[in-house]
C-alpha cells in the first residue's frame, strides 16, 4: 500500500517476481564476485589445484610494502589531478561558448562531441600514431621548437604519461561540455534579464547566476571524472602497456598485471581493495568540499 | 545566456569571433578522426602522409580485413552483443523499475539502494573474480560471458524508476476503474509513457556496450572477441600495419557515427542523464 492508503495496482507479492532479473544479476555478477575478491585478498590460492590457505593480512602488507604499487599509485594521482581540473575548466568554457545563439551551433556541438562518442580504443590507436616518431603531433611539436624525444612521445619515460593525459583530456572534453551545457540550459533566462536591468556586468552575472546553478552539475562531473580517472586502463593498455620503464603503470594496470600476467590473485585483489578505499575517501572529500552551502534548486 | 554587452553590432562581432574560434577548435578535435579515415585508404609505405585525391584511395585495405583477417567475426560479435544487451536492458529494467516505483513489497528500499550503491563500485575490483566465475560457468570465450552479466544495468533501473514515479497514479486508477486488468495497465499505459526514458537507456547501453573494453578483454579469447578488443590486439600482438588498423578502426566507428547522426537528440539526453536534477 502507498503511504496515502491507496492499494498497489500490482500485488505486493509480485514485487520480487518483477525484480527477479536484477536480483539474479546483482547476486551472481556483483555480490558473489565482490565477496570472492574479498576472500581472495586474505588467502593464498592455486585455482587450478584447488589449494586454499588463509594468510591473514599478508597480501595487504605486500601491497603496502611494494614500491611498484606506490609508484603506480603516484602515476594514478598525477593522471587524475593533472587531467580532471583541466578537463573541467575547458569543458565549462566550451559549454559557455556552445550555449550562445550562434549560427551552426548544433554542428559545433556534434563536432566537439565526436571524440567522446568514438571508442577509447580507436582514439588511443590514432593517437599512438600521431605521437609516434614522425607522427603529426610529434612533427608539430618539433616545428614549434619544443624539446621532443626523438623516438616519439610514447617511447620516452619523461613524456609518455603526459602524452596519455593530453589524449584523455582531448577525448573527455566533449562529454563534459555537454553535461555542463545541459546544466546551463536549466538556468531560467529571466535571471539574466533582471541582472542586465540592474546593470550587472558579465563577470558578476557569471558568479551570481551561472556559477550557483552550475554547481550541482559541477559536483557530478568532478566525481564521475575522478572515478573514471582513478580507473584508467584502456588508454594505458593500448598506448603504452605500462611502459616505458613502468612510467605509465597506473594502479589499475598494476592490478591487471599482478592478476593476469603474474597470476598473483591474492595480491591483485588486495591491491584492488586498497584502491577502492582510496577512491571512496577521495569521493567523500569531494562531496564535502562541494556540497557546503546550498544550490538554488535545493 | 546568449546575451552580450552593447548593441547588436558589437554582439554580432563577438559572435563572429566566437564562431571563428569554435571552427578552429572543432577542426582540431576532429583532425585525428579525419586522419584515421584518410590513413585507412592509404598504401602502407607512406601511411599518413599521402594525398588520396592525387594517388587514389586503396580500398583493398577494407576488403583485406574480411578476407585475410577475422574482422567479420569480431564485427558480428560486437553487433550481436550490443543489440542483445540493449534489448535485454530495456525489457528487463522496466519491470524492475516499475516494481521499485509502485509496488510496496518488503525489501524494496534495499533493492533500490543496491542499484545505487553498485554504480559506485569500481569494475576493476571484479576483474579477477569475474574471470574465475566465468570459467566456472564454462562461459569463457563465449558471447554469454559478455551478455548475461550486463543484461540488467543498475543505471537503467534507476532511470525507469524515476520515469514511472513521474506517471500520475490517477492515470492508472482511471484505467483500473474502466475495468482493465493490472498487467494491461502496466504494459499498455505506463510503459508507453516511459518511452523517452527507455530510449535514453537504450542509447546509453548500446554506446557503452559497443565501446566496452575491459570485461570483453578479460573474458574472451579469439572466438568471442569484440571489435575494440580485436583492435587493441591488432596493434599489440598481431603487428597489423597502419592502413589496415585504421580501416578497422574506421569501420568500428561507423555504427556509432551513423546512430549519432540519426538520434542526436536522444544520444545527448542519454549520455547526460543523471547530471541535472529534474
Interface residues (C-beta under 8 A of the other chain):
Chain A: X1 X2 X6 X8 X9 X10 X11 X12 X13 X14 X15 X16 X18 X19 X21 X22 X23 X25 X26 X28 X29 X30 X32 X33 X34 X36 X37 X40 X47 X94 X96 X97 X98 X99 X100 X101 X102 X103 X104 X106 X107 X108 X109 X110 X111 X112 X113 X114 X115 X116 X117 X118 X119 X120 X121 X122 X123 X125 X126 X127 X128 X129 X130 X135 X136 X170 X173 X174 X175 X178 X179 X182 X183 X184 X186 X187 X192 X193 X196 X201 X202 X210 X216 X217 X220 X221 X227 X230 X231 X233 X234 X237 X238 X241 X252 X255 X256 X259 X260 X265 X268 X269 X272 X273 X275 X276 X279 X283 X297
Chain B: X1 X2 X3 X4 X5 X15 X18 X19 X21 X22 X23 X25 X26 X27 X29 X30 X31 X32 X33 X35 X36 X39 X48 X92 X93 X95 X96 X98 X99 X100 X102 X103 X104 X105 X106 X107 X108 X111 X114 X115 X118 X120 X121 X122 X123 X124 X125 X126 X127 X128 X129 X130 X131 X132 X133 X148 X149 X151 X152 X154 X157 X169 X172 X173 X176 X182 X183 X185 X186 X207 X210 X211 X213 X214 X217 X218 X227 X228 X229 X231 X232 X235 X236 X242 X245 X246 X249 X252 X253 X256 X257 X260 X264 X267 X268 X271 X272 X274 X275 X276 X277
